[in-house]
């Protein structure tokens, strides 16, 4: 936004100012030309409208620029602020190049008409027209605004029809996926060719999933840290985009357009992989997804332990491996999430080894400080209520309660308890738990 006090520039000293002076805001918005021409278009609009304002003694108090499209209602921050300022009485007039600079949609057009009906917006000036608060001029403004919306809608329909026609011919009308380059030939609009640098790596991604059983995260680490792989725009591929690539049928020659529509077309581009390789990858991805859904993603000890090297939190990750008997083994590893130090050298520890170390720690702490005895007493009371109310046993039939070993109860919770019970138990330990050198330690 550009804001200037322009009275001295636009109003000659000899000009007579009317008692009903209108305070104009000059609003300039980009045209539909290419980007470098859009910036020039804004400057041209301002130059022309300032000349008109000076010639007709119009009081322009601010200039505001915007580069947002007027296709959708309420999506232009500068325009929205202009409407708010008119409601606040800062301006009561607008100068702009043409009516379609203000609106190409019904919502924004209606907002302008409402302001004129409320006598808050007294006049709109364009290069060749003037619209005041009169029925005929407001009607003409609505017609011109509606015409701009009609042109916008027709342009959208024509673009979509042209893109659909290209797809039906086997060409791709959008930005080429990673591994391909848009050819931009006049006689073949939408043609793509293989990216000689990235296409072979895309193929290796599919092969590592299908043949070596890699996970998407392992592919991500391989691309980013081993290969330093970047897109044509110089950006690393995110983990989410890796899965998008692995599920994209474009790479074996079949195009879905629009995405998610289930409308399939045969592309004329050269495939990077075969249909068989693509199907193998989908089977692997589905298998891993089904396994992860069956186990869930909640881990018992992630919120209770800190990294002893950098102070970051401890995170957990699960790995799945197909065993010789055909079943799937699940393994959980805990390690530093490196939120405070990306170069932290802390290693990883298996969950069963972590549990063994926690059991040893339980043998070291003073359990009288944990409140376990009170918890045991509550559990016994609940159990006795069950015996009386459900099993129908009498109090005199109770077995003599022997003293319960709190330490064994704590060990039982760590081994067999639910995740909330494990967290409650470890949360009672006053000393902190840290992970250092693949060992869990107590710190005061």
ABEGO torsion letter per residue (X at the ends): XBBBBAAAAABBAABBBBABBBBBBBBBBBBABBAAAAAAAAAAAAAAAAAAAAAAGBBBABBBBBABBAABBGABAAAAAAAAAAAAGABABBBBABAAAABABAAAAAAAAAAAAAGABABBBBAABBBBBBAAAAAAAAAAAAAAAAAAAAAAAAAAAAAAAAAAAGBBABBBBBGBBBAGBAABBGBBBBBAAAAAAAAAAAAAAAAAGBBAAAAAAAAAAAAGBBBAAGBBBBAAAAAAAAABAAAAGBBBOBBGAGBBBBBABBBABBAAAAAAAAAAAAAAAAAAAAAEABBAAAAABBBAAAGBBBBBBBBBBBBAAGBBBBBBBBBBAGAABAABABBBBBAAAAAAAAAAAAAABBAAAAGAAAAAAAAAAAAAAAAAAAAGBBAAABBBBBBBBAAAAAAAAAAABBAAAAAAAAAABABBBBBBGGBBBBBX
